[in-house]
Amino acid sequence: MDRRLGPAFFLGSVLLLGACKKSQDPAPVAPSPAPAEAKAVAPAPAFTLSYLQDAPPSGCTWTRQDTGGAKKALFTVDAACERLGLAWSPDGRQGAVVDRGNGTVKPRAWLVDVQAGQGTPLALPETGHTDAVGFDAAGRPVALVSQVDDLVRKADGTDEYFLFEGQRLPITQAEGSVGLAHAFRREGDAWKRIETVATVYEADTAAGTGALTTATMLVSSTSGLDADAPATNAFPEGSEDTARLDAVVTEKGHDRFGEWVSLETDGGPLYAWRATGELSALMPPLRWEVQDRLVEPEELALAPTSAVDLRVRGPLLLVSSDKAVRVYDAKAKRRVFALDGVHATRFWPKPRTVTAAAPSDASTATAQ
């Protein structure tokens, strides 16, 4: 009996041939992933700077400059920038400029209207030597005055004291250069003495006019600490951090004796060299961690023998030397601002409301 191939046979053959052909085709290539977008760099926070700049032939200009580069000359003084000190009223609308003077020039001061960019002379107290001018919580100018001459010093048995305007001010430390410290507050067109203490004037002590209670209550003064100045911490002797820094920084660029210290920033610790001597000072080398390596802040470009001031405000780090300033985004470890030829640069203080009042008893004289 003849066997004939039916339709089912042909249909099966077609399917089999199709399957064999499909098995021989190359595997499809997976699509390439879309290229990753570049990570955007967040802009550094806005900031405003205060600095002093030489004004030929012999003067100095106090300038305010913001992030966008807009700057305003506030006041020019016929004095070297190195001799000037600055202070701000609590609301930031008024400033004080003090020329500390020298052997032949007596201290001078001016009150500056920050908005108008105009200054007016401020006569200083006639008593003693004005060491600093500042502002109290009410925005009134205050002068801190030292006096070591023309004093009446007496003894009652073994107790010594100064007799000042009918009051006895005990001398608690007979050693050293003892004297009086006064605080004067500006009221109208006159100075009113509000505090007097017996104190010691030595380069290695924190006494002097700093012994005045008034000095600790000022919102700002030409001799006061900057609120943006961070605390520095020295390493214990023989610490691993010190050994690591010494291994990385084999040449400091100077031979100043001192020690490594650290200060905190939003991007981790910054390490600096603190030179010691009659007066300690921070200076290069500066180092911080970048991808597990100790590196110098980018484009620092400061002389290795420069003394530096460091300021921290939020994520910003300000490094200033005698004639230059650099500002860094500490989190991103990148430089965001640089300027040369300027002195005493700092962040412009933030206006603030202060409720504490300065001492109100104007005639009080107290012993240290």
C-alpha positions in Angstrom: 0.0 0.0 0.0 1.5 3.3 -1.1 2.2 5.8 1.7 1.9 9.4 0.6 3.3 12.4 2.5 0.4 14.5 3.7 0.1 18.2 4.6 1.2 17.5 8.2 4.6 16.3 7.1 5.3 19.5 5.1 4.1 21.7 7.9 6.4 19.9 10.4 9.4 20.3 8.0 8.8 24.0 7.7 8.7 24.5 11.4 11.8 22.4 11.9 13.8 24.3 9.3 12.7 27.6 10.9 13.8 26.4 14.3 17.2 25.4 12.9 17.7 28.8 11.2 16.7 30.6 14.4 19.2 28.7 16.5 22.0 29.8 14.1 21.2 33.6 14.4 23.6 35.5 16.7 22.3 36.5 20.1 20.9 40.0 20.3 23.4 42.7 21.6 22.2 44.3 24.9 21.7 48.1 24.5 24.5 50.3 25.9 23.6 52.0 29.1 23.0 55.7 28.8 26.0 57.8 29.7 25.9 59.0 33.3 25.3 62.7 33.7 28.2 64.7 35.1 27.7 65.5 38.8 26.9 69.1 39.2 29.1 71.1 41.5 27.0 73.1 44.0 27.9 76.7 44.1 29.7 77.9 47.3 27.5 79.9 49.7 27.5 83.6 49.3 29.8 85.6 51.6 31.0 89.1 52.2 34.5 90.1 53.1 36.1 93.0 55.1 39.7 93.9 54.3 42.2 96.7 54.3 44.1 97.8 51.2 47.1 100.1 50.8 46.1 103.6 49.5 49.2 105.3 48.0 51.2 107.1 49.0 50.8 106.3 52.7 47.2 105.6 53.5 44.9 102.6 54.0 41.3 101.9 52.7 38.7 99.8 54.5 36.8 97.9 51.9 33.7 95.6 51.8 33.4 93.1 49.0 30.8 90.4 48.3 30.9 87.2 46.4 29.8 88.7 43.1 32.8 91.0 43.2 30.8 94.2 44.1 32.9 96.2 46.4 32.6 99.4 48.3 35.4 101.6 49.8 34.1 102.6 53.2 36.8 104.9 54.6 40.4 105.8 53.9 42.9 106.7 56.7 46.2 108.3 56.4 48.0 105.5 58.3 49.6 102.2 57.5 47.2 99.2 57.3 49.3 97.4 59.9 48.4 100.0 62.5 44.6 99.8 62.1 42.0 97.9 64.0 38.3 97.5 63.2 35.1 97.0 65.2 31.4 96.7 64.3 28.1 97.8 66.0 25.6 95.0 66.7 23.4 96.0 63.8 26.4 96.2 61.4 25.5 99.8 60.3 28.4 101.4 62.1 32.0 100.7 62.4 35.0 102.0 64.3 38.5 102.4 62.9 41.4 102.8 65.3 44.9 103.8 64.4 47.0 102.3 67.2 49.7 104.9 66.5 53.4 104.4 67.2 56.1 106.1 69.2 55.5 109.5 67.6 51.8 109.2 66.7 49.1 109.0 69.4 46.1 106.7 68.9 43.3 108.0 66.8 39.8 106.8 66.0 36.9 107.3 63.6 33.2 106.2 63.5 32.2 105.0 60.1 28.7 105.0 58.6 28.9 101.7 56.7 25.9 102.5 54.4 27.1 106.0 53.5 30.8 105.1 53.4 31.7 108.1 55.5 33.8 108.5 58.6 33.9 111.1 61.3 36.7 111.6 63.9 36.1 110.2 67.4 38.0 112.0 70.1 39.5 109.5 72.5 39.6 109.7 76.4 42.3 112.0 77.7 43.2 109.6 80.5 46.0 107.1 79.8 46.4 105.2 76.5 43.5 103.9 74.5 44.2 100.3 73.7 40.9 99.4 72.0 37.5 100.8 70.9 34.4 98.7 70.6 30.6 98.7 70.9 28.4 97.6 73.7 25.0 95.8 73.3 23.2 99.1 72.8 25.6 100.1 70.0 27.4 102.7 72.0 31.2 103.2 71.5 33.3 102.0 74.4 37.1 102.8 74.9 39.4 100.5 76.9 42.2 102.5 78.4 45.5 101.5 80.0 47.2 103.7 82.6 50.7 103.1 84.1 51.9 106.7 84.6 50.8 109.5 86.9 49.3 107.1 89.5 49.3 107.4 93.3 50.6 104.2 94.8 50.5 103.7 98.6 50.9 101.1 101.2 49.0 100.2 104.3 51.2 97.8 106.2 51.9 95.0 103.7 48.9 95.9 101.5 49.6 98.1 98.5 46.9 100.0 96.6 46.3 102.8 94.1 44.5 105.9 95.2 42.4 107.0 92.3 39.8 109.7 92.6 39.4 109.1 96.3 39.0 105.3 95.9 41.4 102.6 97.1 42.2 100.0 94.5 44.2 97.1 96.0 47.2 95.8 94.1 46.9 92.1 94.3 50.1 91.4 92.3 53.1 93.5 93.1 55.3 91.8 90.6 55.5 93.2 87.0 54.2 96.4 85.5 51.1 97.1 87.5 48.7 99.9 86.6 45.0 100.7 86.1 42.6 99.8 83.3 39.6 102.0 82.6 36.4 101.5 80.5 34.8 104.6 79.1 31.4 104.7 77.4 30.5 107.4 74.8 27.5 109.4 75.8 26.6 112.2 73.5 29.8 114.2 72.9 31.6 113.0 76.0 33.2 109.9 77.5 31.9 108.6 80.8 34.1 106.3 82.9 32.1 103.1 83.8 34.8 100.8 85.3 38.3 100.9 86.7 40.4 98.0 87.9 44.0 97.4 89.1 45.8 95.1 86.7 49.2 94.0 85.3 50.6 94.9 81.9 53.0 92.2 80.7 53.4 90.7 77.2 52.9 87.1 78.6 49.7 87.7 80.6 46.1 88.0 79.6 45.5 90.8 82.0 45.8 94.5 81.0 42.5 96.0 79.8 41.3 92.4 79.4 40.8 92.3 83.1 37.8 94.7 82.8 34.4 93.2 83.0 33.3 95.6 80.4 35.8 94.1 77.9 34.1 90.7 78.1 30.7 92.2 77.4 31.5 94.1 74.2 29.8 92.9 71.1 32.9 93.8 69.0 36.2 95.6 69.7 39.4 96.3 67.9 41.2 94.0 70.2 38.5 91.3 70.5 38.4 87.8 69.2 36.8 87.1 65.8 33.6 85.0 66.2 34.6 83.0 63.1 38.1 82.0 64.5 38.0 78.3 65.1 39.6 76.6 68.1 42.9 74.8 67.4 43.9 71.5 69.0 47.5 70.3 69.4 48.3 66.6 69.1 49.6 64.6 72.0 53.3 63.9 71.9 54.2 61.0 69.7 50.7 60.8 68.1 50.2 58.9 64.8 48.8 62.0 63.2 52.0 64.0 63.9 54.1 61.1 62.6 52.0 60.9 59.4 52.2 64.7 58.8 56.0 64.7 59.4 56.4 61.8 56.9 54.4 63.6 54.2 55.8 67.1 54.8 59.5 66.5 54.8 60.3 70.2 54.0 58.3 72.9 55.6 59.9 75.8 53.8 61.0 77.4 57.1 62.8 76.5 60.3 60.3 77.9 62.8 60.0 75.7 65.9 56.5 74.7 66.7 53.9 71.9 66.5 51.1 70.5 64.3 47.6 71.5 65.3 44.2 70.7 63.8 40.9 72.7 63.4 37.6 71.4 62.3 35.9 72.4 59.0 32.7 71.0 57.4 35.0 68.9 55.2 37.0 67.4 58.0 40.1 68.6 59.9 42.6 71.1 58.5 46.2 70.7 59.8 48.5 73.7 60.3 51.8 74.5 61.8 51.7 76.6 64.9 55.0 78.4 65.4 55.9 79.0 69.0 57.9 81.8 70.6 57.2 85.1 72.3 53.9 85.1 70.4 52.5 82.0 68.7 51.3 82.1 65.1 49.7 79.8 62.6 51.6 79.4 59.3 52.1 76.9 56.5 52.3 74.1 55.9 48.6 73.5 55.6 47.2 70.1 54.8 43.8 68.3 54.7 42.5 65.0 53.5 41.6 64.5 49.9 40.8 60.9 48.9 42.9 59.5 51.8 45.9 61.7 51.0 47.2 64.7 52.8 47.4 67.6 50.4 47.8 71.3 50.5 44.6 73.3 49.8 44.5 73.9 46.0 46.2 77.0 44.6 47.2 78.3 48.1 50.2 80.2 46.7 51.3 81.7 50.0 54.9 82.1 51.1 55.9 79.3 53.5 57.1 81.9 56.0 53.7 83.7 56.1 51.7 84.0 59.3 48.1 83.1 58.5 44.7 83.7 60.1 42.1 81.0 59.6 38.4 81.6 59.7 35.5 79.1 59.4 31.9 80.0 58.6 29.6 77.1 57.7 31.3 75.2 54.8 33.7 78.0 54.0 37.3 78.2 55.1 39.1 81.6 54.9 42.9 81.7 54.8 44.5 85.1 55.1 48.1 86.2 55.3 49.5 89.7 55.6 48.9 90.5 51.9 46.6 87.8 50.5 43.3 85.9 51.1 42.0 82.6 49.9 38.5 81.2 50.5 37.7 77.5 50.1 34.6 75.4 49.9 35.8 73.0 52.6 33.3 70.2 51.6 34.3 70.2 48.0 38.0 71.0 48.8 38.1 73.7 46.1 39.2 77.3 46.1 36.3 79.7 45.4 37.9 83.1 45.9 41.4 84.6 45.9 42.7 88.2 46.2 46.3 89.5 46.7 47.5 92.9 48.1 45.0 93.0 51.0 45.4 93.0 54.8 43.4 91.8 57.8 40.7 90.0 55.7 37.8 88.4 57.6 34.2 87.5 56.9 31.9 90.5 57.3 30.2 90.0 60.7 26.6 89.1 60.7 24.2 91.7 62.2 22.8 90.5 65.5 20.4 91.6 68.2 22.0 91.5 71.7 19.8 91.8 74.8 22.6 91.9 77.4 23.4 95.4 78.7 26.8 96.8 79.5 27.5 97.7 83.2 25.4 100.7 84.1 27.1 102.0 87.2 29.4 104.6 85.6 31.4 105.4 88.7 32.2 101.9 89.9 35.9 101.3 90.5 36.8 97.7 91.4 39.9 95.7 92.1 41.0 92.8 89.9 
